[in-house]
Amino acid sequence: MDEEALMRGRVYGADHDDPDPGPRPSHEYRELCGGPLDGLLLDVTSWSTEDLADGAALLTEIGRHGPGGRAHYEPRPADPQRWDWAGDSA
């Protein structure tokens, strides 16, 4: 991956073997801040306004509860393009 691609970020859920795990044109993303998925981008292209307001509980193997656990992220009130980690659950 070249430096420009690295600076664009990696998309949550991208395959580890994907030669270009960065954002795609015409897609909408939110940056995940803090917690186990810090720095990843979440593709919210097809999400409704209500879904965006609710945030997300994302599967992760590297959270507090290990494989099958979820990391919870909520929109940052002052900057809804960034979602802050709110904790983990099983």
Residue frames as qw, qx, qy, qz and C-alpha x, y, z in Angstrom:
[[0.000, 0.892, 0.451, 0.000, 0.00, 0.00, 0.00],
 [0.421, 0.446, -0.037, 0.789, 1.44, 3.39, -0.93],
 [0.199, -0.148, -0.460, 0.852, 1.66, 6.34, 1.48],
 [0.338, -0.097, -0.168, -0.921, -1.37, 8.11, -0.02],
 [0.653, -0.261, -0.631, -0.328, -3.52, 5.00, 0.48],
 [0.493, -0.212, -0.670, 0.512, -2.28, 4.68, 4.06],
 [0.006, -0.053, -0.239, 0.969, -3.27, 8.29, 4.78],
 [0.481, -0.195, -0.399, -0.756, -6.80, 7.65, 3.43],
 [0.540, -0.240, 0.583, -0.557, -7.41, 5.05, 6.11],
 [0.125, 0.010, -0.979, -0.158, -8.56, 1.47, 6.16],
 [0.598, -0.219, -0.205, -0.743, -12.24, 0.59, 5.94],
 [0.505, -0.187, 0.722, -0.435, -13.79, -1.52, 8.71],
 [0.826, 0.242, 0.434, -0.265, -14.61, -4.96, 7.36],
 [0.526, 0.694, -0.437, -0.225, -12.13, -4.81, 4.47],
 [0.993, 0.006, -0.071, 0.095, -10.56, -8.18, 3.76],
 [0.539, -0.703, 0.333, 0.323, -7.01, -8.48, 5.11],
 [0.632, 0.018, 0.570, 0.524, -5.87, -9.62, 1.66],
 [0.357, 0.873, 0.329, 0.035, -7.48, -6.65, -0.12],
 [0.612, 0.121, 0.071, 0.778, -4.69, -4.76, -1.92],
 [0.002, 0.350, 0.052, 0.935, -6.71, -1.53, -1.55],
 [0.299, -0.490, -0.786, 0.230, -8.59, -1.55, 1.79],
 [0.079, -0.186, -0.172, 0.964, -9.17, 2.20, 1.66],
 [0.390, 0.533, 0.427, -0.617, -12.29, 4.21, 0.97],
 [0.408, 0.337, 0.717, 0.454, -14.10, 3.91, -2.35],
 [0.064, -0.024, -0.199, -0.978, -15.28, 6.80, -4.51],
 [0.481, -0.294, -0.392, -0.727, -18.96, 7.73, -4.10],
 [0.622, -0.396, -0.664, 0.127, -19.15, 6.13, -0.64],
 [0.269, -0.777, 0.130, -0.554, -19.78, 7.91, 2.64],
 [0.689, -0.011, -0.615, 0.382, -17.69, 7.12, 5.73],
 [0.466, -0.843, 0.067, -0.258, -17.42, 7.89, 9.43],
 [0.402, 0.495, -0.656, 0.404, -14.09, 7.82, 11.26],
 [0.797, -0.489, -0.355, -0.014, -14.02, 5.56, 14.35],
 [0.112, 0.702, -0.416, 0.567, -12.24, 7.24, 17.27],
 [0.394, -0.464, 0.636, -0.474, -10.91, 5.40, 20.31],
 [0.869, -0.047, 0.378, -0.318, -11.46, 1.82, 21.36],
 [0.698, -0.146, 0.650, 0.263, -10.37, -1.28, 19.47],
 [0.591, 0.553, 0.493, 0.320, -11.30, 0.04, 16.01],
 [0.141, -0.844, 0.011, 0.518, -9.62, 3.45, 16.39],
 [0.092, -0.536, 0.511, 0.666, -8.69, 5.01, 13.08],
 [0.278, 0.224, 0.869, 0.342, -10.80, 2.74, 10.87],
 [0.323, 0.111, -0.182, -0.922, -13.43, 4.13, 8.53],
 [0.378, 0.301, 0.840, -0.246, -17.00, 2.81, 8.61],
 [0.059, -0.123, -0.621, -0.772, -18.89, 2.73, 5.31],
 [0.222, 0.426, 0.649, -0.590, -22.32, 4.26, 5.98],
 [0.048, 0.052, -0.543, -0.837, -23.30, 4.81, 2.35],
 [0.365, -0.336, -0.707, -0.504, -26.72, 3.16, 2.55],
 [0.234, -0.324, -0.733, 0.551, -27.55, 4.07, 6.16],
 [0.123, -0.796, -0.483, -0.344, -30.71, 6.01, 7.00],
 [0.039, -0.674, 0.220, -0.704, -30.67, 9.23, 9.03],
 [0.769, -0.533, 0.075, -0.344, -32.02, 7.27, 12.01],
 [0.955, -0.026, -0.121, 0.269, -29.31, 4.61, 11.71],
 [0.472, 0.507, -0.230, 0.684, -26.63, 7.31, 11.56],
 [0.333, -0.679, 0.183, -0.628, -28.01, 8.94, 14.72],
 [0.908, -0.383, -0.006, -0.171, -27.96, 5.59, 16.56],
 [0.152, -0.694, 0.704, 0.026, -24.31, 4.76, 15.91],
 [0.807, 0.250, -0.498, -0.197, -23.16, 1.16, 15.62],
 [0.722, -0.455, 0.513, -0.096, -22.24, -2.00, 17.51],
 [0.603, 0.617, -0.471, -0.182, -19.47, -3.49, 15.37],
 [0.986, -0.146, 0.004, 0.081, -18.13, -7.03, 15.56],
 [0.242, 0.792, -0.527, 0.190, -14.49, -7.22, 16.56],
 [0.903, -0.096, -0.379, 0.178, -12.09, -9.87, 17.77],
 [0.510, 0.245, -0.368, 0.738, -9.81, -7.37, 19.47],
 [0.357, -0.645, 0.009, -0.676, -12.24, -5.81, 21.96],
 [0.348, -0.459, 0.621, -0.532, -12.61, -6.58, 25.65],
 [0.817, -0.017, 0.423, -0.392, -14.76, -9.67, 24.98],
 [0.357, -0.271, 0.821, 0.352, -12.61, -11.24, 22.27],
 [0.078, -0.056, -0.789, -0.607, -14.05, -13.02, 19.22],
 [0.190, -0.559, -0.782, -0.198, -17.76, -12.34, 18.81],
 [0.216, -0.592, -0.398, 0.667, -17.62, -9.20, 20.93],
 [0.268, 0.788, 0.384, 0.399, -18.83, -5.81, 19.75],
 [0.325, -0.188, -0.142, 0.916, -17.36, -2.34, 19.97],
 [0.092, 0.821, 0.561, -0.052, -19.99, 0.40, 20.32],
 [0.312, -0.018, 0.137, 0.940, -19.51, 3.75, 18.56],
 [0.087, 0.808, 0.538, -0.225, -21.69, 6.86, 18.75],
 [0.379, 0.710, 0.175, 0.566, -21.68, 10.05, 16.65],
 [0.392, -0.210, -0.287, 0.848, -19.66, 12.86, 18.21],
 [0.089, 0.816, 0.510, -0.257, -22.16, 15.68, 18.93],
 [0.029, -0.826, 0.137, 0.545, -19.83, 18.46, 17.74],
 [0.187, 0.541, -0.669, -0.475, -18.52, 16.49, 14.74],
 [0.856, 0.101, 0.360, -0.357, -20.87, 13.74, 13.45],
 [0.694, 0.568, -0.433, -0.089, -18.27, 12.69, 10.85],
 [0.247, 0.376, -0.818, 0.359, -16.36, 11.15, 13.79],
 [0.799, -0.408, -0.286, -0.336, -17.83, 8.44, 15.99],
 [0.105, -0.602, 0.657, -0.441, -16.49, 7.93, 19.50],
 [0.494, -0.024, -0.865, 0.087, -16.06, 4.60, 21.22],
 [0.542, -0.493, 0.087, -0.676, -18.68, 4.06, 23.94],
 [0.550, -0.369, 0.690, -0.292, -17.54, 0.64, 25.22],
 [0.310, 0.207, -0.884, -0.281, -17.59, -3.05, 24.38],
 [0.755, -0.111, 0.342, -0.549, -20.15, -5.79, 24.86],
 [0.385, -0.153, 0.904, 0.102, -20.27, -9.55, 24.47]]
